[in-house]
């Protein structure tokens, strides 16, 4: 489980099948569809090996939610044109859906420049995450102007995972930061130390620290669980597994009823983990055993594995990690999972 490639493979998600994206959906009210801008980093090179870029999973999920809810979507990056995502699984349902849609893939293949849209009126701006967002988005003056103007005009400002880095230093007319005193979330220090070790030395600041330094009131859920914070017209999501919920919170902030959609296996799995942490391990185990095909069992197992590896994990954290791994173990034939459970239990044994 130490091998990052194997870990990434184990975390392959997106088992549900979703219908093709509509070229242009109609708003529920029959009014002219509002426009939403998705912002992605242009920092990436070589699939994130040389320089990190944006997260394709987050882009495709957000695009699907907005399109399905009657919103017209544009995609922009600092310099426009072709942008490079970090490595991703093209077979995930939301990614394959995006790739199969010529309008969606065409917009990503020729992103707008932020300079060209800085004076446009958008109902919402949604900043996609990925570690590349830590490098080029926080210093882009066109993006700062667009975010400030959109908010002043009554629009919704939103971001997920590392995307909130773009919100750290956005000056408003009164001289205050956009997020000063506002409740936000983003990729936490705990998550960064577990999953971002390859790049955090190059970050100007850890995202959580930067958001707190900008005067925001930061909150977080346990690592990689769904967590969305809405503070008026500012909507932020903690990590990739918060993307669907973050985009749907934006739809609600725009005064729209969220269109129903099929829940994915990864979402059910993240919710299942949350229930174990809340003390409902017995029922969670029963539900997983009753229909394991409805869940991403490797995801559940790997969550427990990483939680047990958290630096400074206390007894309560280790107990929860073991509980999560143990509900997955009967459905995940992985010897290393057995070893991880034994190691965690050893730490819980008095005198170890």
C-alpha positions as CSV (number, residue, x, y, z in Angstrom):
1,X,0.0,0.0,0.0
2,X,3.0,2.2,0.0
3,X,3.0,2.4,-3.7
4,X,1.2,5.5,-4.9
5,X,0.3,4.0,-8.3
6,X,-1.4,1.0,-6.6
7,X,-3.1,3.3,-4.1
8,X,-4.5,5.4,-7.0
9,X,-5.7,2.3,-8.7
10,X,-7.5,1.2,-5.6
11,X,-9.2,4.5,-5.4
12,X,-10.7,4.2,-8.9
13,X,-14.3,5.3,-8.6
14,X,-17.3,6.3,-10.6
15,X,-19.3,3.0,-11.2
16,X,-22.6,4.6,-12.0
17,X,-23.7,5.4,-15.5
18,X,-24.9,8.9,-16.3
19,X,-26.6,10.1,-19.4
20,X,-24.7,12.3,-21.9
21,X,-24.5,16.0,-21.1
22,X,-27.1,18.1,-22.8
23,X,-25.6,20.7,-25.1
24,X,-27.8,23.3,-23.4
25,X,-30.4,22.5,-20.7
26,X,-33.4,24.7,-20.0
27,X,-33.9,26.5,-16.7
28,X,-36.7,25.2,-14.6
29,X,-38.4,28.6,-14.6
30,X,-38.2,28.9,-18.4
31,X,-36.1,32.0,-18.0
32,X,-32.9,32.6,-19.9
33,X,-30.3,30.2,-18.5
34,X,-27.7,31.8,-16.2
35,X,-24.0,31.5,-16.9
36,X,-21.5,29.9,-14.6
37,X,-17.7,30.2,-15.1
38,X,-15.5,27.2,-14.2
39,X,-11.9,28.3,-13.5
40,X,-9.0,25.8,-13.8
41,X,-5.3,26.2,-13.3
42,X,-3.0,26.3,-16.3
43,X,0.0,25.4,-14.3
44,X,0.1,21.7,-15.1
45,X,2.7,19.9,-17.2
46,X,3.1,16.3,-18.2
47,X,0.0,15.0,-16.3
48,X,1.2,16.6,-13.1
49,X,4.5,14.9,-13.0
50,X,6.6,18.0,-13.8
51,X,4.1,20.6,-12.4
52,X,0.7,19.9,-10.9
53,X,-2.4,21.0,-12.8
54,X,-6.2,20.8,-12.1
55,X,-8.4,17.9,-11.1
56,X,-10.4,16.5,-14.0
57,X,-12.8,14.7,-11.6
58,X,-13.8,18.0,-10.0
59,X,-14.2,19.8,-13.4
60,X,-16.3,17.0,-14.9
61,X,-18.5,16.6,-11.8
62,X,-19.2,20.4,-11.5
63,X,-19.8,20.7,-15.2
64,X,-22.4,17.9,-15.0
65,X,-24.2,19.5,-12.1
66,X,-24.4,22.9,-13.6
67,X,-25.5,21.7,-17.1
68,X,-28.1,19.4,-15.6
69,X,-29.5,22.4,-13.7
70,X,-30.1,24.6,-16.7
71,X,-26.9,26.7,-16.4
72,X,-24.7,27.6,-19.3
73,X,-21.0,26.9,-18.5
74,X,-17.8,28.6,-19.7
75,X,-14.3,27.3,-18.8
76,X,-11.4,29.7,-18.3
77,X,-7.8,29.5,-17.2
78,X,-5.1,32.2,-16.7
79,X,-3.6,32.1,-20.2
80,X,-6.4,30.3,-22.0
81,X,-6.1,27.5,-24.5
82,X,-5.1,24.0,-23.7
83,X,-4.7,23.1,-20.0
84,X,-3.3,20.0,-18.4
85,X,-5.0,17.9,-15.8
86,X,-3.2,15.7,-13.3
87,X,-3.5,12.0,-13.9
88,X,-7.1,10.8,-13.8
89,X,-9.2,7.8,-14.7
90,X,-11.0,8.5,-18.0
91,X,-13.3,5.5,-17.3
92,X,-15.0,7.1,-14.4
93,X,-18.6,7.8,-15.4
94,X,-18.4,11.6,-15.0
95,X,-15.1,11.8,-16.9
96,X,-16.3,9.6,-19.8
97,X,-19.5,11.6,-20.0
98,X,-17.6,14.8,-20.2
99,X,-15.3,13.5,-22.9
100,X,-18.2,12.2,-25.0
101,X,-19.8,15.6,-25.0
102,X,-18.4,17.7,-27.9
103,X,-19.5,21.0,-26.4
104,X,-17.9,20.3,-23.0
105,X,-14.7,18.8,-24.3
106,X,-14.4,21.7,-26.8
107,X,-14.6,24.3,-24.1
108,X,-11.8,22.5,-22.1
109,X,-9.7,22.1,-25.2
110,X,-9.8,25.9,-25.8
111,X,-10.3,27.5,-22.4
112,X,-11.0,31.2,-22.3
113,X,-8.4,33.6,-20.9
114,X,-9.3,35.1,-17.5
115,X,-8.5,38.5,-19.0
116,X,-11.2,38.0,-21.7
117,X,-13.9,37.3,-19.1
118,X,-12.9,39.5,-16.2
119,X,-15.6,42.0,-17.0
120,X,-18.3,39.5,-17.9
121,X,-21.3,39.0,-15.7
122,X,-21.6,35.5,-14.3
123,X,-24.2,34.2,-11.9
124,X,-21.5,32.2,-10.3
125,X,-17.7,31.5,-10.5
126,X,-16.6,28.0,-9.5
127,X,-12.8,27.5,-9.0
128,X,-11.8,23.9,-9.6
129,X,-9.1,22.4,-7.4
130,X,-5.9,20.5,-8.1
131,X,-2.5,21.4,-6.6
132,X,-1.8,23.6,-9.6
133,X,-4.4,26.0,-8.2
134,X,-1.9,26.8,-5.4
135,X,0.5,28.4,-7.9
136,X,-1.1,30.4,-10.7
137,X,-4.6,31.2,-9.5
138,X,-3.8,33.1,-6.2
139,X,-1.6,35.6,-8.1
140,X,-3.8,36.2,-11.2
141,X,-5.0,39.8,-11.1
142,X,-7.8,39.2,-13.7
143,X,-9.2,36.4,-11.5
144,X,-9.1,38.6,-8.4
145,X,-11.0,41.3,-10.3
146,X,-13.6,38.9,-11.7
147,X,-14.2,37.4,-8.2
148,X,-14.6,40.8,-6.6
149,X,-16.9,42.1,-9.4
150,X,-19.0,39.0,-9.4
151,X,-19.6,39.1,-5.7
152,X,-20.3,42.8,-5.7
153,X,-22.9,42.2,-8.5
154,X,-24.7,39.7,-6.4
155,X,-23.1,36.6,-7.8
156,X,-22.0,33.4,-6.1
157,X,-18.3,32.7,-5.5
158,X,-17.4,29.0,-5.0
159,X,-14.4,26.7,-5.0
160,X,-13.5,23.2,-4.1
161,X,-10.4,21.3,-2.7
162,X,-7.4,23.5,-3.5
163,X,-9.6,26.0,-5.5
164,X,-10.2,28.2,-2.4
165,X,-6.5,29.2,-2.8
166,X,-7.9,31.7,-5.3
167,X,-10.0,33.3,-2.6
168,X,-7.1,34.0,-0.2
169,X,-6.2,37.5,-1.3
170,X,-9.1,39.1,-3.1
171,X,-9.4,42.7,-2.1
172,X,-12.9,44.3,-2.1
173,X,-13.9,47.9,-2.4
174,X,-13.7,48.5,1.3
175,X,-10.2,47.2,1.5
176,X,-11.1,44.0,3.2
177,X,-10.4,40.5,1.9
178,X,-13.3,38.7,0.2
179,X,-13.3,36.0,2.8
180,X,-12.4,38.0,5.9
181,X,-14.7,36.8,8.7
182,X,-16.4,34.3,6.4
183,X,-16.9,30.6,7.0
184,X,-15.0,28.5,4.5
185,X,-13.3,25.1,4.0
186,X,-10.7,23.6,1.7
187,X,-8.1,20.9,1.5
188,X,-7.0,20.7,5.1
189,X,-3.5,20.5,6.6
190,X,-4.2,16.9,7.6
191,X,-5.2,16.0,4.1
192,X,-2.2,17.8,2.7
193,X,0.3,16.0,4.9
194,X,-1.2,12.7,3.9
195,X,-1.7,13.2,0.1
196,X,0.3,16.3,-0.9
197,X,3.8,15.5,0.2
198,X,5.2,15.7,-3.3
199,X,4.4,19.4,-3.7
200,X,3.8,21.0,-0.4
201,X,7.4,22.1,0.0
202,X,6.9,24.2,-3.1
203,X,3.6,25.7,-1.9
204,X,3.8,29.4,-0.9
205,X,1.6,28.4,2.1
206,X,-0.6,25.4,3.1
207,X,-4.1,26.2,2.0
208,X,-5.7,25.9,5.4
209,X,-3.1,28.3,6.8
210,X,-3.5,30.7,4.0
211,X,-7.3,30.8,4.4
212,X,-7.0,31.4,8.1
213,X,-4.4,34.1,7.4
214,X,-6.8,35.8,5.1
215,X,-9.2,36.1,8.1
216,X,-11.5,33.3,7.2
217,X,-13.2,31.0,9.7
218,X,-11.9,27.6,8.6
219,X,-13.7,24.3,9.3
220,X,-13.0,20.7,8.3
221,X,-14.4,17.2,8.3
222,X,-12.2,14.1,8.9
223,X,-10.0,13.6,5.9
224,X,-11.6,13.1,2.5
225,X,-15.1,13.1,3.8
226,X,-17.7,15.3,2.1
227,X,-17.8,18.8,3.7
228,X,-19.4,21.9,2.2
229,X,-19.6,25.3,3.8
230,X,-22.1,28.0,2.6
231,X,-21.7,31.5,4.0
232,X,-24.2,33.6,2.1
233,X,-22.9,33.8,-1.5
234,X,-19.6,32.1,-0.8
235,X,-19.6,28.3,-1.2
236,X,-16.6,26.1,-0.6
237,X,-15.9,22.4,-0.5
238,X,-13.1,20.6,1.3
239,X,-11.8,18.0,-1.1
240,X,-12.6,16.1,-4.3
241,X,-15.3,14.0,-2.6
242,X,-17.1,17.3,-1.8
243,X,-17.4,18.4,-5.5
244,X,-20.9,17.2,-6.3
245,X,-22.3,18.6,-3.1
246,X,-20.4,21.9,-3.5
247,X,-21.8,22.4,-7.1
248,X,-25.3,21.6,-5.9
249,X,-24.9,24.1,-3.0
250,X,-24.1,26.7,-5.7
251,X,-27.3,25.8,-7.6
252,X,-29.3,26.3,-4.4
253,X,-27.5,29.6,-3.7
254,X,-28.7,30.8,-7.1
255,X,-32.3,30.1,-6.0
256,X,-32.8,27.0,-8.0
257,X,-34.2,23.6,-7.1
258,X,-31.4,21.0,-7.6
259,X,-32.2,18.5,-10.3
260,X,-32.3,14.9,-9.0
261,X,-29.4,12.6,-10.0
262,X,-28.1,9.1,-9.4
263,X,-25.8,8.8,-6.3
264,X,-22.5,7.3,-7.2
265,X,-20.8,4.4,-5.5
266,X,-18.0,6.7,-4.2
267,X,-20.6,9.0,-2.6
268,X,-22.4,6.1,-0.9
269,X,-19.0,4.9,0.4
270,X,-18.0,8.3,1.8
271,X,-21.3,8.5,3.5
272,X,-20.9,5.0,4.9
273,X,-17.5,6.0,6.4
274,X,-19.1,9.0,8.0
275,X,-21.7,6.8,9.7
276,X,-19.0,4.6,11.1
277,X,-17.3,7.7,12.5
278,X,-20.6,8.8,14.0
279,X,-20.8,5.5,15.9
280,X,-23.1,3.5,13.6
281,X,-20.6,0.8,12.6
282,X,-23.0,-2.1,13.2
283,X,-25.6,-0.8,10.8
284,X,-22.9,0.3,8.3
285,X,-21.4,-3.1,8.3
286,X,-24.8,-4.7,7.7
287,X,-25.6,-2.4,4.8
288,X,-22.3,-3.0,3.1
289,X,-22.6,-6.8,3.5
290,X,-26.1,-6.7,2.1
291,X,-25.1,-5.1,-1.2
292,X,-21.3,-4.6,-1.5
293,X,-21.6,-3.9,-5.3
294,X,-23.3,-0.6,-4.4
295,X,-20.2,0.7,-2.7
296,X,-16.6,1.3,-3.7
297,X,-15.1,-1.2,-1.2
298,X,-11.4,-0.3,-2.0
299,X,-12.2,3.3,-1.2
300,X,-13.6,2.3,2.2
301,X,-10.6,0.2,3.0
302,X,-8.1,2.8,1.9
303,X,-9.7,5.5,3.9
304,X,-9.2,3.4,7.1
305,X,-5.6,2.6,6.0
306,X,-4.7,6.3,5.6
307,X,-6.5,7.3,8.7
308,X,-4.4,4.8,10.7
309,X,-1.3,6.4,9.2
310,X,-2.2,9.9,10.1
311,X,0.7,11.5,12.0
312,X,0.0,11.7,15.7
313,X,-3.2,9.6,15.4
314,X,-4.7,9.2,18.9
315,X,-6.5,6.2,20.3
316,X,-9.9,7.4,19.2
317,X,-8.7,8.0,15.7
318,X,-7.0,4.5,15.5
319,X,-10.2,2.8,16.8
320,X,-12.2,4.5,14.0
321,X,-9.7,3.6,11.4
322,X,-9.8,-0.1,12.5
323,X,-13.6,0.0,12.4
324,X,-13.7,1.3,8.9
325,X,-11.1,-1.2,7.7
326,X,-12.9,-4.1,9.3
327,X,-16.2,-3.5,7.7
328,X,-14.4,-3.5,4.3
329,X,-12.2,-6.5,4.9
330,X,-14.8,-9.3,4.2
331,X,-15.3,-7.8,0.7
332,X,-11.7,-6.8,-0.1
333,X,-9.2,-9.6,-0.4
334,X,-6.0,-7.7,0.2
335,X,-3.4,-9.2,2.6
336,X,-1.9,-5.8,3.2
337,X,-5.3,-4.7,4.7
338,X,-5.1,-7.5,7.2
339,X,-1.6,-6.3,8.1
340,X,-2.7,-2.7,8.5
341,X,-5.5,-3.8,10.8
342,X,-3.1,-5.8,12.9
343,X,-0.6,-3.0,13.1
344,X,-3.3,-0.5,14.2
345,X,-4.7,-3.0,16.7
346,X,-1.2,-3.4,18.1
347,X,-0.9,0.3,18.8
348,X,-4.2,0.0,20.7
349,X,-2.9,-2.8,22.9
350,X,-1.6,-1.6,26.3
351,X,2.2,-1.7,26.5
352,X,2.7,-1.6,22.7
